[in-house]
Amino acid sequence: MSLKRKNEIPVDVYIPFVETLFRDGLTLSIGFFAQTLLVMLVYWKTRDPTYIAVAVGLLTVAFLRLRNIRKYRNAPSPRNWAEARRRENDYILYGSMHGFMLGAFCFVGIYLAHDNYAEIAAVCVTLASATSIAGRNYGSPRMVMIFIMTMTWPISLGFILRGDVYHVILGLMSAPFLFAIKRFADLVREVLFTALSEEKKANRIAQRFNRALNTMSHGLVMLGPDGRVAVANAEAAHLMSLKSPDALLGRSIHGLLMRGVAGGMLAPKDCRYIEAQLTRALREGRDRKVLVSLANGQHYEFSAREGSQELGVITFEDVTARVEAEDKIRFMARYDSLTGLPNRAYFHELIGEAMASGDLDRLCGLAVLDLDDFKSVNDTLGHPVGDGLIYAVAERLAAVAGPGITVSRFGGDEFMIFFDRVEDESHLIGQLDEIFVELQGEVDVAGHGLRIQASGGAVLSRVKDTDVDAMIVKADLALYKAKELGKNTWRLFEASIDAAFRNRQLMKADLRTAVESKRLRVVYQPIVSMSTMRIASCEALCRWDHPDLGPISPSIFIPLAEEMGIISEISTFVLHAACTECAKWPVQTSVSVNLSAKDFRNRDVVQKVSDALASSGLAAGRLEIEVTETALLDDKSLTRQYIEELKRLGVRIALDDFGTGYSSLSYLHKLPLDKIKIDRSFLMDVTQSSRSLELLKGIVNLSRPLGLSVTVEGVETFEQLKILALQVKPDLVQGFLFGSALSASGIETMSSTVWPFAKDIKTVRKAGHR
């Protein structure tokens, strides 16, 4: 048989079809008994021995066929198509013998041993048996065809051999009968095949649905039109503490929720609320979610939506982990991770809400506390000890928090305290004095006895006349005043402090005007070559002469400019002025300009330098750009890109204040630098500390193989210069020993001058060589 025939129907349908052939042995036994009995009656009437032979043959076939049926009826189901095919073939063999014997009985009764009774009996028993062909043998089309042939053809042959026209026509009429039985058997088989296929398809869908339903992480119940559970999954039963989903069937929403009430997990009012929300969602056909918190700390989320065919769907899951994670994230967003106090943003939110409610005419107070010399704790004992000190302070401050008093860690070693209702100034002073008394004292942190010492600033305001930000600014100003007065105290914001604040704002306005009108000036600090003791370069420095206040220190107006966001404008002014003046100097003299961190946050920095060189005509090799570590920390990859673009212009790059940051050595490796400028802090005690001397020597020795030149800043004494010349041997030096910053013309005049102590340095070097 071809592969196509073998796969005519799926094997999982073919096997059940074959099994139906062996299903009913009882009716077959009754049929054999009736057929044999009728053959014997014909023999009794006709006394023809031929019928004895037919009866014996029929009994023999009955024995063989019934034994075959009993053999396979009690056997396990066929395991594959081939085994099922073998069983079908056995069935066909004995079934064919049965059909042959019935056909032989008809042929004998109609033609060979003709008798009217025998003819009628033979045709009747054969036709009666033929009616069961389709019902018993639909599982095997071959068996149906063989039965039709063996049972109807002998009848047709017998009638045709009778010879007369009437019997011939009667014999030919068996053909439609043959077709009808065959068609009926095919129809039964097709109907049953369709039914069985659909059943199997439905079973597969049901199994998939059941598998999908019971592997969901959510509990799910589907409610019928009567509002009772019609479908439930295993997770729903598990979450409801039931053994199986069947235990949920027939229950109402109210009944399910009442289980939680009965177990003490759910309050009756919560039960009513949840039921109302879910019922409303199902009724309105809208999705709705309800979060339920149980008495044991678990959290469940119920979701309800209208399903199809009047089925409502409710899903629910244990979201305890999610809720706890959200609570943790919310806590982390609002509270300081070290102290557990409200952080800056949440404090601002809390105080804003507090000030917006209640009596707007009431007085409120805000205090800012800052630990004195906290940086030294971190620097000497390490950050873990510093964190421990912060935690100890937070514990003492948290003790004063309560109704109307909110404490926050604002960041670093800074804390904020808000007093929502203050009677008067003396009331606020008394509260803060008490807090400072409680705060004082020693604490043990990791075996270190540390004394808590803090400075503070406070402000008292009427709620309707201020806001949080304004109070913080004024409290900060009072804090700065307390620190100016010697620390370990606190000050209340006063008009005089406000005046200082206003003066600061005025100075900002004056600075902006000076920048816009280019009323700043540039001076130049000499950078001297150690080998020649002549000016090799100079550093351009900005100066501001206030029309009323006189010269303003760069340490004052530069931070102001950074705060105002105009530091880049000052950098641009200094850069253009320095390039223009340097172009007038002797070619051996170069100039160094310090660009701010803000400059390196803007791609225009490269164009800014290029424009300055172009407008002044200065050779790029005579311009040196100083980069601070602050600029490098903002965006290392972007800063490196800008530095490389500047290098392509021909400009030299120096790393300023080397050694003051945490990553300076990595910059030597990663950035295309030409020079490093060692910070003055390394030189301060070089005459007394061998450690400082070795450190300086190490930096110089480390830089030289990398092709970097070295400038040492802060040279103020001849002793320092002598040590540098004899032992450190940098390329360049800079400091007040060579005078204060000069004007552009002063640099031009001094460019060829040798410093007077050059001879002394030569003498020292010779002595060192000896």
Disulfide bonds with the S-S distance in Angstrom:
none
